[in-house]
Amino acid sequence: MDQPAAIAALNALAQDTRMAVFRRLVRAGPRGMAAGALAAAVGAVPSTLSHHLALLERAGLITSARAGRSLIYAADYAGTRALLAFLMEDCCQGAPEICAPDPALACAEA
């Protein structure tokens, strides 16, 4: 990930509703959530939520897929890992083990 992409991703997360949506989708796992269920879960108006979802998707933090008449949104784990890697790439002055993720915090992708 380059700096402009990282700035876009961080900008996308720098708003209450978008942060709530992103965190909810991370918790939902790879199967994601339907847009309507997501709106109800975060207390957002569906018409407003679509704007937030589009911004998060353009930033590479979530994905969408059509399932029949529904849109299913999911966290984009590759995009999220790329953002985290960009933020941590200069970490630790040559001692990367200091910045290694805590195994207790890791979650498995299904």
C-alpha positions, 0 to 999 in steps of 0.5 A: 500500500502506498501513502495516498491509499493509506490516507484514504483508508484512514480518512474512511475510518475517521467517522463514527458511522463508518468506524462502527460499520467496519468494526461490525463487519470485522466481527461478522467475519468473512461471510459478512452481513446484508446491508439491511442487517448492517444498518439495523446493527449500527443504527444507521438510515439505509440511504445514508449507510450506502454512502458510508459503505461506498466510501469504505469500499473505495478505500479497500476496507470492505467488499460487497457481493450480490446474493439474490436481491441483497448486497452482502458486505464483508471486511476486506481482510487483505486491504486491512492487513495492507493498511496495518502493514503500511502503518507498521513497516518502519517499526522497531528500528530493525527489531520486528519481533517488538511489533509482531502481533499478539497471538492472543488477538489473532482470529482465524479466517473461515 
